[in-house]
Each structure stands twice: as C-alpha cells, then as structure tokens.
Amino acid sequence: MPSYQAPVDDARFLLNDVFHIDRYANLRGFADATPDVVEAILSEAAKFCEDVLTPLNRVGDKEGCKRGNNASVTTPTGFKAAFKQLVEGGWIGISAPPEFGGQGLPMIMTQLVNEFLGSANLAFSMYSGLTQGAIAALITHGSAEQKALYLPKMIAGVWTGTMNLTEPHCGTDLGLIRTKAVKQVDGSYKLTGTKIFISAGEHDLADNIIHLVLARIEGAPEGTRGLSLFVVPKLLPNPDGSTGTRNAVSCGSLEEKMGIHGNATCVMNFDGATGWLIAEENRGLHAMFTMMNEARMGVGVQGLALSEVAYQNAAAYAKERLQGRALTGAKNKDKPADPIIVHPDVRRTLMTIRSFNEAARALVMWTALASDLHRRSEDEKTTQAADDHMGLLTPVIKGVLTDTGFANCVLAQQMFGGHGYIAEHGMEQFVRDARITMMYEGANGIQALDLVGRKLPKDGGRALQAFLAEVQAFIKEQGGDAAMKPYVEPLGKAVGHLQQATMWFMANALGKPDNAGAGSTDYMHMFGLVALGYMWAKMALAARDKLKAGANGSADRMNAKLITGRFFMERVLPETAAQLARIQSGAASTMELPAEQF
Ligand SMILES: Cc1cc2nc3c(=O)[nH]c(=O)nc-3n(C[C@H](O)[C@H](O)[C@H](O)COP(=O)(O)OP(=O)(O)OC[C@H]3O[C@@H](n4cnc5c(N)ncnc54)[C@H](O)[C@@H]3O)c2cc1C
C-alpha cells in the first residue's frame, strides 16, 4: 500500500524563506497567521492526511460510491467518520471570512492544506474542495440573505456545495445549456433539466447539499448571455436555518468511471426544483466564473498533489528494489544487486518529477498570495496587479500542473516496472485518478485557448507585461552573481523564447486564428516552464541565503534544493526551444488534411 508524508518542511521553507509571509502582516488575517498557528495547521493537517485519509484512499477506490433507495448515495467505508473529523478540524473554512465562522487565515494556507488532502485521498478531498468553490461564489455574488443562510453551514462543513454546469449535449460550450428556470410569484424559480458528471452531487457526508446551477430563464437570450446562476438546496432551508422539506432535485444515477471512485459523480435531475437567483439575471456565467476560477486553481493543485505522492512512493521503491549493478561498479557489494536508484535513468525520472513538484508548489503559493493581496489589500494598484496575476496564471496552473502531474504519475509508475501496473502498490490508482484532472474544469486544450485568446490580449497585454517585467528584473538583479548563473542564464533564454512566441502570435495569429489555436498548448506549457523556472531561481536564491546564514539544521535540504534547481534548469527548461519551434511552424500542416481523411 502506498504511503504519504506531507511536505511540511518544504511548505515552511516556501512560507518563511521564499515568500516571507511575515512581510504581509499589515493585511487582514496575516497577523493571525503567527508562526505557532502556521505550525499547528501544517502539523495537524499532515497528521490527519497521513493517518486518516491515506489508508482510506485504497478503500475508496475499491468500494466506490453506491446508489441506494430514494436516490441516496453511500460513500465508501470510513469516509463519513473522516469527513466528521475534517469538519471538526475546521479545515474547510481556514481562509473563509470570520463573520461567517471562518478563520480568515491567508489563502496560501488553504492551498497548502488542499495539496496535502489531495495527495492523501483525491476523491475524498473533492467533497470539501467543491464546497470551498461554492462558498467563494456566494461570498462574491450572493445577497446578504443568501450569505447569512448558507455560508455559516457550508464553512462549518455541515452542508456541502456542488457546481452544476455540464449537460449531456453541453460541456465546453456552455452557451448550449438547456436547463430552464421559470420565475414564481414569490420571487423563487422552478428549475427543470438534467445535469451530468456532477461531482459530490449526492452523498451521505453532510446534512444538506447546496447546488449552484447554471440555467436559462424563460425568454432569456440564446448562448452564454442568457445564463443565470441559482442556488438550489437539496433540502429547502427554513428561515431559521434548519432543514425543511426535500426539494425536487435528485441523483438519477452514478457514473462508472476510470478513477476517483470514492467521489460520487452524479447525473442530477431537476424536476421543477426550487431555486433562488444569485446576482443578476443573465449574469450567471460571470458569477459562476468565481467558482470556476477557484476550482481551476484547485484542480491544478490536484495535479501537483498526485505528482507528489507518486514521487514519494517511487523514490522509496527505488531505494529498496535491488536490480543490476551501478554503471560505475557495485555500490552494494554485500547484496546480490544494487538498488535501482543507482541507475542514471532512474535518477533522471525521479529528478524530473521532484524538480517539477517543488517548483509547482511554489507557483501555487505565489498565486495564492496574489489571491490574498487581491482580497485583502486596500491599495488599488496592488489589487489590480494581483487580479492580473491570477487571471494570467490560473489557466497555466490548471493546464500545466495537471498535464505534467499525470505524466509524472506515469513516470513514477514506471519506476515500479511491472509492479506498477498491478494494484498492490497503488501506483496505477494514482495514474487513473490523475487522468481526470486534465479533463474536468475545462479540458486543458481550453485552458490553453483561454490563456492565448483571452488572457494575453486582455487590457493591452498588461498582465503578461507585468509578469515578464518581474522575471526580467530578477534576472538583471541576480545576473552578476556567479553562484546564481546556473539558474539565471537558462531562465533568461527561456524568457526570450516566451517573448518570441508572443511576438510571433501578434504578427501571425491576429489574421489567422488557427495559428494561435495550433500553438496554444505549446505556449501554455512554455509559459508554465518559464514560471516554474522563475520559482526555481527564487528558491535557489533563498536556499543560498539560508546556507550563507548557517542553514540552522537544514543544510542538506538547502543543498538538495540547489541541485534539484540546477537539474530543472539543465534538463527540463530547455524544452522551451522545441516549443518555440513548434509554435513558429504555424497551423498549416495541422489543418491541411481534410476532415474526412481522419
Ligand atoms: C469525473 C468527472 C467529474 C466532473 N465534475 C463536474 C462537476 O462537478 N460539475 C460540472 O458541471 N461538470 C463536471 N464535469 C464535466 C467536465 O467539466 C466536462 O467533462 C469538461 O468540461 C469537458 O466537457 P465535455 O466532456 O462535454 O467535452 P467537450 O466539450 O465535448 O470537448 C471534447 C474535446 O474537444 C475539445 N474542444 C471542445 N471545444 C473546443 C474548442 N472550441 N476549441 C478547441 N478544443 C475544443 C476539448 O478540449 C475536449 O478535448 C466532470 C466530468 C467528469 C468526467
């Protein structure tokens, strides 16, 4: 059975030495994140994930969820008790506003805890993850009444949330949504339609389930301009907050699927279900985007989470499994063979995964910090810059961290040889579970189009310019330092490729959009590599400074950082050259073949 140890030391290094969260003490909630509080959160979350959720991961995979009478759904053995513990620990509302019962702590803490939860048990973590997304949408767009009624219960985890977009004929193209809403005399609406693939749509973990549903009000325009967002509770709440009668929304069936068996993926039937409008009529997609952006970041974290746990198990196996001898002569002379970790190709594989994980964690934290600045700073320029950062980096984090997260699970599985293919070691479950992260919350091809088609040109390219300016300023500042050269020089080259690719799009894609479409996935991955490279340069600087200052017991870890960062710069980042060549080849050979010849 796989094991998991939450990367608490790495989290501490990023919080204290790379992002210096103590410098933000002037922001709401940050002063409360004292070293003691941060330590307690990290260690308690680690314990819960390692001891309670990790052993349940296999149980959830094997048992799956079951649909019973009354359209009820039972989660796997142990999930209910574990969810109770999650609720009692207050883990859902770490960063939620205190006026609704949250702890108000920085989002950066929530993202760390969510990574631990996802590594330990991805399917389980989705019940709380979707609730956090629904909370975010209600905070931003809900009326005062809706906030008072739903938020305290959802933040406490007594009620959970869902996101209802997808319909049988409508996935990426939300303009095709048919679920209908009819206004009633009391101001509520009756919703009728079928949603599919709804994560956590029905289960036995909470007293009530609050569905956020995109639907079209009778007479509204076609397309996305006619969509409105509704809150549709499973049990209709009484004005005092207690749960009343059953609403006309039910789980029609459970999807059988490749992975995340412990999470209920439901067909949801709305048969004249009572719902209430969130925000304005026909502004539903705008409101739902708050939840979708939150969820996209969350799914990116899932990619990292699985890559991390798969790496940990592959590294442990590589130190134990005896096969062959080192190319430079036997290392384990008293044993019949050396452990496979002596082989350079095994090392290459492990270093590839490790160098991604550490930088991806930093990238998530950098962006979570931007979300904190956006929500908590009083300075307009700061909040705008933070918003730009999140807009630009969200599709990159979703697309790159999940594509690479899945690829890394496959690499980690490969370390086990044939033992990775059988269920016993749990590696094939990581591969199966990771696969969905590339598809849901907008398939990754759509993330790439969002980056190239919407986020790059937005506000005259302001977000990209700010990103490039920050990276280039760092390169200039550190360029003269010989010790930083192995990091800064390759980063400079990769940034150059990113600029060339952007200019190529500007010159060649405005009149020929297929050039942008054909190059968008390469561009997204190039952007991701540059961002991860920048994270490595920042981490190398912090590690070097820490070593200079005496390292305080962490010299081995800091040296490992410097080595892992060098590996990334030498062996991973140069991929940007190939990506640039592919982008600059344009769309001709991609689009030439007539559709009927496929
Ligand atoms: C396990 C699971 C859980 C899910 N949970 C939820 C949930 O909780 N709530 C919810 O609402 N939905 C959920 N989904 C649905 C999920 O978000 C959609 O499956 C996803 O958005 C893709 O939609 P689709 O499957 O209809 O694919 P399609 O939209 O049909 O796309 C098929 C392929 O075509 C590509 N494509 C489509 N349009 C374009 C375009 N314009 N340009 C380029 N490429 C394009 C896509 O990238 C994709 O690769 C879940 C799905 C699964 C499998």
The ligand as an SDF file (V2000), in Angstrom:
LIG
                    3D

 53 58  0  0  0  0  0  0  0  0999 V2000
  -15.3490   12.7150  -13.1260 C   0  0  0  0  0  0  0  0  0  0  0  0
  -15.9030   13.9890  -13.6350 C   0  0  0  0  0  0  0  0  0  0  0  0
  -16.3120   14.9850  -12.7590 C   0  0  0  0  0  0  0  0  0  0  0  0
  -16.8800   16.1650  -13.2390 C   0  0  0  0  0  0  0  0  0  0  0  0
  -17.3740   17.0940  -12.3520 N   0  0  0  0  0  0  0  0  0  0  0  0
  -18.1420   18.1110  -12.8380 C   0  0  0  0  0  0  0  0  0  0  0  0
  -18.8670   18.9590  -11.9510 C   0  0  0  0  0  0  0  0  0  0  0  0
  -18.7810   18.8280  -10.7210 O   0  0  0  0  0  0  0  0  0  0  0  0
  -19.6720   19.9130  -12.4800 N   0  0  0  0  0  0  0  0  0  0  0  0
  -19.8010   20.1050  -13.8270 C   0  0  0  0  0  0  0  0  0  0  0  0
  -20.5470   20.9670  -14.2350 O   0  0  0  0  0  0  0  0  0  0  0  0
  -19.0970   19.3190  -14.6930 N   0  0  0  0  0  0  0  0  0  0  0  0
  -18.2910   18.3300  -14.2370 C   0  0  0  0  0  0  0  0  0  0  0  0
  -17.6020   17.5320  -15.1060 N   0  0  0  0  0  0  0  0  0  0  0  0
  -17.6950   17.8040  -16.5360 C   0  0  0  0  0  0  0  0  0  0  0  0
  -16.3920   18.3600  -17.1000 C   0  0  0  0  0  0  0  0  0  0  0  0
  -16.1130   19.6230  -16.5860 O   0  0  0  0  0  0  0  0  0  0  0  0
  -16.5170   18.3140  -18.6340 C   0  0  0  0  0  0  0  0  0  0  0  0
  -16.4590   16.9380  -18.9920 O   0  0  0  0  0  0  0  0  0  0  0  0
  -15.4420   19.1140  -19.3220 C   0  0  0  0  0  0  0  0  0  0  0  0
  -15.6370   20.4800  -19.0960 O   0  0  0  0  0  0  0  0  0  0  0  0
  -15.3970   18.8710  -20.8350 C   0  0  0  0  0  0  0  0  0  0  0  0
  -16.6780   18.8820  -21.4120 O   0  0  0  0  0  0  0  0  0  0  0  0
  -17.1390   17.6590  -22.3310 P   0  0  0  0  0  0  0  0  0  0  0  0
  -16.8560   16.4090  -21.5810 O   0  0  0  0  0  0  0  0  0  0  0  0
  -18.5250   17.8790  -22.7790 O   0  0  0  0  0  0  0  0  0  0  0  0
  -16.1560   17.7070  -23.5610 O   0  0  0  0  0  0  0  0  0  0  0  0
  -16.3700   18.5340  -24.9290 P   0  0  0  0  0  0  0  0  0  0  0  0
  -16.7420   19.9430  -24.6210 O   0  0  0  0  0  0  0  0  0  0  0  0
  -17.2400   17.7800  -25.8220 O   0  0  0  0  0  0  0  0  0  0  0  0
  -14.8870   18.5290  -25.5000 O   0  0  0  0  0  0  0  0  0  0  0  0
  -14.3180   17.3780  -26.1120 C   0  0  0  0  0  0  0  0  0  0  0  0
  -12.8870   17.7090  -26.5440 C   0  0  0  0  0  0  0  0  0  0  0  0
  -12.9330   18.7490  -27.5390 O   0  0  0  0  0  0  0  0  0  0  0  0
  -12.1270   19.8500  -27.1490 C   0  0  0  0  0  0  0  0  0  0  0  0
  -12.8130   21.0860  -27.5230 N   0  0  0  0  0  0  0  0  0  0  0  0
  -14.1050   21.3990  -27.3360 C   0  0  0  0  0  0  0  0  0  0  0  0
  -14.3610   22.6380  -27.8020 N   0  0  0  0  0  0  0  0  0  0  0  0
  -13.2140   23.1310  -28.2600 C   0  0  0  0  0  0  0  0  0  0  0  0
  -12.8190   24.3750  -28.8340 C   0  0  0  0  0  0  0  0  0  0  0  0
  -13.6850   25.3780  -29.0110 N   0  0  0  0  0  0  0  0  0  0  0  0
  -11.5390   24.5240  -29.1990 N   0  0  0  0  0  0  0  0  0  0  0  0
  -10.6470   23.5350  -29.0070 C   0  0  0  0  0  0  0  0  0  0  0  0
  -10.9510   22.3470  -28.4620 N   0  0  0  0  0  0  0  0  0  0  0  0
  -12.2190   22.1450  -28.0890 C   0  0  0  0  0  0  0  0  0  0  0  0
  -11.9490   19.7460  -25.6520 C   0  0  0  0  0  0  0  0  0  0  0  0
  -10.7070   20.2830  -25.2290 O   0  0  0  0  0  0  0  0  0  0  0  0
  -12.0120   18.2370  -25.4160 C   0  0  0  0  0  0  0  0  0  0  0  0
  -10.7280   17.6910  -25.5010 O   0  0  0  0  0  0  0  0  0  0  0  0
  -16.9890   16.3670  -14.6350 C   0  0  0  0  0  0  0  0  0  0  0  0
  -16.5330   15.3910  -15.5280 C   0  0  0  0  0  0  0  0  0  0  0  0
  -16.0340   14.2010  -15.0460 C   0  0  0  0  0  0  0  0  0  0  0  0
  -15.6220   13.1460  -16.0340 C   0  0  0  0  0  0  0  0  0  0  0  0
  1  2  1  0
  2  3  1  0
  2 52  2  0
  3  4  2  0
  4  5  1  0
  4 50  1  0
  5  6  2  0
  6  7  1  0
  6 13  1  0
  7  8  2  0
  7  9  1  0
  9 10  1  0
 10 11  2  0
 10 12  1  0
 12 13  2  0
 13 14  1  0
 14 15  1  0
 14 50  1  0
 15 16  1  0
 16 17  1  0
 16 18  1  0
 18 19  1  0
 18 20  1  0
 20 21  1  0
 20 22  1  0
 22 23  1  0
 23 24  1  0
 24 25  2  0
 24 26  1  0
 24 27  1  0
 27 28  1  0
 28 29  2  0
 28 30  1  0
 28 31  1  0
 31 32  1  0
 32 33  1  0
 33 34  1  0
 33 48  1  0
 34 35  1  0
 35 36  1  0
 35 46  1  0
 36 37  1  0
 36 45  1  0
 37 38  2  0
 38 39  1  0
 39 40  1  0
 39 45  2  0
 40 41  1  0
 40 42  2  0
 42 43  1  0
 43 44  2  0
 44 45  1  0
 46 47  1  0
 46 48  1  0
 48 49  1  0
 50 51  2  0
 51 52  1  0
 52 53  1  0
M  END
$$$$
